[in-house]
Amino acid sequence: MKDLIQKSIRESIAVKQTILADAAFLKKIELAAQAFITTFRGGGKILFCGNGGSAADAQHLAAELSGRF
């Protein structure tokens, strides 16, 4: 079990390191965040939708934004 946990954590770290090394992807994240900020400051809202697993992702994203921010 310990090996499985460590493997999962190492894989998560590897994904984050890959993202950190990708300047173009980081710029896309920045642009998306700025679009969210502009929308919220302007009194707008952001809608997430999906079907199946994508619906679960959409619900999770909406919950993260409403719960944290």
TORPA-4810 file (N, C-alpha, C, O; in nm, 3 decimals):
<nodes>
NODE_1_0.082_-0.119_0.000_0.000_0.000_0.000_0.087_0.126_0.000_0.059_0.223_-0.071_M
NODE_2_0.193_0.123_0.081_0.282_0.238_0.089_0.340_0.271_-0.048_0.349_0.389_-0.085_K
NODE_3_0.380_0.169_-0.125_0.436_0.190_-0.258_0.334_0.255_-0.351_0.369_0.343_-0.430_D
NODE_4_0.210_0.213_-0.342_0.104_0.269_-0.425_0.083_0.418_-0.393_0.066_0.500_-0.484_L
NODE_5_0.083_0.451_-0.267_0.066_0.590_-0.225_0.182_0.675_-0.275_0.162_0.784_-0.329_I
NODE_6_0.304_0.625_-0.257_0.422_0.699_-0.303_0.421_0.716_-0.455_0.457_0.822_-0.505_Q
NODE_7_0.380_0.613_-0.527_0.372_0.620_-0.673_0.273_0.728_-0.716_0.301_0.807_-0.806_K
NODE_8_0.160_0.730_-0.651_0.057_0.830_-0.684_0.108_0.971_-0.658_0.085_1.061_-0.740_S
NODE_9_0.176_0.992_-0.549_0.231_1.124_-0.516_0.340_1.163_-0.615_0.345_1.278_-0.660_I
NODE_10_0.426_1.068_-0.650_0.533_1.098_-0.748_0.474_1.135_-0.885_0.524_1.226_-0.951_R
NODE_11_0.369_1.065_-0.926_0.304_1.096_-1.053_0.242_1.236_-1.050_0.249_1.310_-1.149_E
NODE_12_0.183_1.272_-0.937_0.126_1.406_-0.923_0.234_1.513_-0.933_0.215_1.615_-0.998_S
NODE_13_0.346_1.489_-0.867_0.458_1.583_-0.872_0.510_1.596_-1.015_0.540_1.706_-1.061_I
NODE_14_0.520_1.484_-1.086_0.570_1.485_-1.224_0.479_1.568_-1.315_0.527_1.641_-1.401_A
NODE_15_0.348_1.555_-1.296_0.254_1.634_-1.376_0.274_1.783_-1.349_0.278_1.863_-1.442_V
NODE_16_0.287_1.819_-1.224_0.306_1.960_-1.187_0.439_2.014_-1.241_0.446_2.129_-1.284_K
NODE_17_0.544_1.932_-1.238_0.672_1.975_-1.292_0.664_1.995_-1.443_0.725_2.088_-1.497_Q
NODE_18_0.589_1.910_-1.510_0.569_1.925_-1.654_0.496_2.055_-1.685_0.532_2.126_-1.779_T
NODE_19_0.395_2.085_-1.607_0.321_2.210_-1.626_0.412_2.331_-1.602_0.411_2.426_-1.681_I
NODE_20_0.490_2.327_-1.496_0.581_2.437_-1.465_0.683_2.461_-1.575_0.729_2.574_-1.593_L
NODE_21_0.720_2.359_-1.647_0.821_2.370_-1.752_0.761_2.414_-1.885_0.835_2.441_-1.980_A
NODE_22_0.629_2.423_-1.894_0.561_2.456_-2.020_0.510_2.600_-2.016_0.400_2.627_-1.968_D
NODE_23_0.591_2.692_-2.067_0.558_2.835_-2.062_0.428_2.866_-2.137_0.349_2.949_-2.092_A
NODE_24_0.406_2.801_-2.248_0.284_2.827_-2.327_0.160_2.785_-2.249_0.058_2.855_-2.250_A
NODE_25_0.167_2.671_-2.182_0.053_2.624_-2.104_0.028_2.715_-1.984_-0.087_2.745_-1.951_F
NODE_26_0.135_2.759_-1.919_0.121_2.852_-1.806_0.056_2.982_-1.851_-0.024_3.040_-1.778_L
NODE_27_0.089_3.027_-1.971_0.029_3.151_-2.025_-0.121_3.130_-2.046_-0.200_3.219_-2.019_K
NODE_28_-0.160_3.012_-2.095_-0.302_2.983_-2.114_-0.377_2.984_-1.980_-0.489_3.033_-1.971_K
NODE_29_-0.314_2.929_-1.877_-0.375_2.930_-1.744_-0.392_3.074_-1.696_-0.496_3.111_-1.641_I
NODE_30_-0.289_3.154_-1.718_-0.295_3.295_-1.678_-0.407_3.369_-1.752_-0.482_3.446_-1.691_E
NODE_31_-0.419_3.346_-1.881_-0.525_3.412_-1.960_-0.664_3.368_-1.914_-0.755_3.450_-1.907_L
NODE_32_-0.679_3.240_-1.883_-0.808_3.191_-1.835_-0.842_3.253_-1.699_-0.955_3.295_-1.676_A
NODE_33_-0.743_3.260_-1.611_-0.766_3.321_-1.479_-0.804_3.467_-1.494_-0.894_3.516_-1.425_A
NODE_34_-0.737_3.537_-1.584_-0.769_3.678_-1.605_-0.910_3.694_-1.661_-0.981_3.788_-1.624_Q
NODE_35_-0.951_3.605_-1.750_-1.087_3.610_-1.803_-1.190_3.588_-1.693_-1.293_3.654_-1.690_A
NODE_36_-1.162_3.495_-1.601_-1.252_3.471_-1.488_-1.262_3.597_-1.402_-1.372_3.640_-1.367_F
NODE_37_-1.148_3.655_-1.370_-1.145_3.775_-1.285_-1.223_3.888_-1.349_-1.304_3.954_-1.283_I
NODE_38_-1.199_3.911_-1.475_-1.269_4.019_-1.548_-1.419_3.995_-1.547_-1.498_4.087_-1.527_T
NODE_39_-1.459_3.870_-1.569_-1.601_3.835_-1.571_-1.665_3.860_-1.435_-1.771_3.923_-1.427_T
NODE_40_-1.601_3.811_-1.329_-1.658_3.828_-1.195_-1.662_3.975_-1.153_-1.761_4.021_-1.096_F
NODE_41_-1.556_4.049_-1.181_-1.554_4.191_-1.146_-1.659_4.270_-1.223_-1.708_4.372_-1.174_R
NODE_42_-1.694_4.223_-1.341_-1.796_4.289_-1.421_-1.937_4.245_-1.386_-2.033_4.285_-1.452_G
NODE_43_-1.950_4.164_-1.282_-2.083_4.119_-1.239_-2.134_4.000_-1.316_-2.250_3.961_-1.301_G
NODE_44_-2.051_3.941_-1.398_-2.093_3.826_-1.478_-2.080_3.696_-1.402_-2.043_3.692_-1.285_G
NODE_45_-2.112_3.590_-1.472_-2.100_3.457_-1.413_-2.038_3.364_-1.516_-2.038_3.392_-1.636_K
NODE_46_-1.986_3.255_-1.468_-1.923_3.154_-1.553_-2.002_3.026_-1.536_-2.029_2.982_-1.424_I
NODE_47_-2.038_2.966_-1.647_-2.115_2.842_-1.646_-2.026_2.726_-1.688_-1.952_2.736_-1.786_L
NODE_48_-2.033_2.618_-1.616_-1.960_2.496_-1.649_-2.062_2.389_-1.684_-2.167_2.380_-1.620_F
NODE_49_-2.033_2.309_-1.783_-2.124_2.200_-1.818_-2.044_2.080_-1.865_-1.926_2.090_-1.899_C
NODE_50_-2.110_1.967_-1.867_-2.045_1.845_-1.913_-2.144_1.732_-1.912_-2.259_1.747_-1.869_G
NODE_51_-2.099_1.619_-1.960_-2.182_1.501_-1.968_-2.099_1.384_-1.915_-1.988_1.361_-1.962_N
NODE_52_-2.152_1.311_-1.820_-2.078_1.199_-1.763_-1.964_1.249_-1.676_-1.984_1.328_-1.584_G
NODE_53_-1.843_1.200_-1.706_-1.726_1.241_-1.628_-1.699_1.389_-1.639_-1.652_1.450_-1.543_G
NODE_54_-1.728_1.447_-1.754_-1.709_1.590_-1.772_-1.804_1.671_-1.683_-1.770_1.781_-1.639_S
NODE_55_-1.923_1.617_-1.659_-2.017_1.683_-1.568_-1.962_1.685_-1.427_-1.976_1.784_-1.355_A
NODE_56_-1.899_1.575_-1.387_-1.838_1.569_-1.254_-1.725_1.672_-1.244_-1.710_1.739_-1.142_A
NODE_57_-1.645_1.684_-1.351_-1.538_1.784_-1.354_-1.598_1.925_-1.344_-1.545_2.010_-1.271_D
NODE_58_-1.706_1.949_-1.416_-1.770_2.081_-1.414_-1.823_2.114_-1.275_-1.807_2.227_-1.227_A
NODE_59_-1.885_2.017_-1.210_-1.935_2.038_-1.074_-1.820_2.068_-0.978_-1.830_2.156_-0.893_Q
NODE_60_-1.712_1.995_-0.993_-1.597_2.015_-0.906_-1.538_2.155_-0.925_-1.508_2.224_-0.827_H
NODE_61_-1.523_2.197_-1.049_-1.468_2.329_-1.078_-1.558_2.438_-1.020_-1.509_2.532_-0.957_L
NODE_62_-1.687_2.426_-1.041_-1.782_2.525_-0.988_-1.775_2.531_-0.836_-1.778_2.639_-0.777_A
NODE_63_-1.765_2.415_-0.772_-1.757_2.411_-0.626_-1.628_2.475_-0.576_-1.629_2.546_-0.476_A
NODE_64_-1.518_2.451_-0.645_-1.390_2.511_-0.605_-1.399_2.663_-0.611_-1.352_2.731_-0.520_E
NODE_65_-1.458_2.715_-0.716_-1.465_2.861_-0.730_-1.563_2.923_-0.631_-1.536_3.030_-0.577_L
NODE_66_-1.675_2.857_-0.605_-1.771_2.916_-0.513_-1.729_2.896_-0.368_-1.763_2.978_-0.282_S
NODE_67_-1.658_2.790_-0.340_-1.618_2.763_-0.203_-1.495_2.840_-0.159_-1.486_2.884_-0.045_G
NODE_68_-1.401_2.858_-0.249_-1.274_2.924_-0.214_-1.277_3.073_-0.240_-1.220_3.151_-0.163_R
NODE_69_-1.340_3.112_-0.345_-1.328_3.250_-0.388_-1.461_3.321_-0.380_-1.471_3.439_-0.413_F
</nodes>
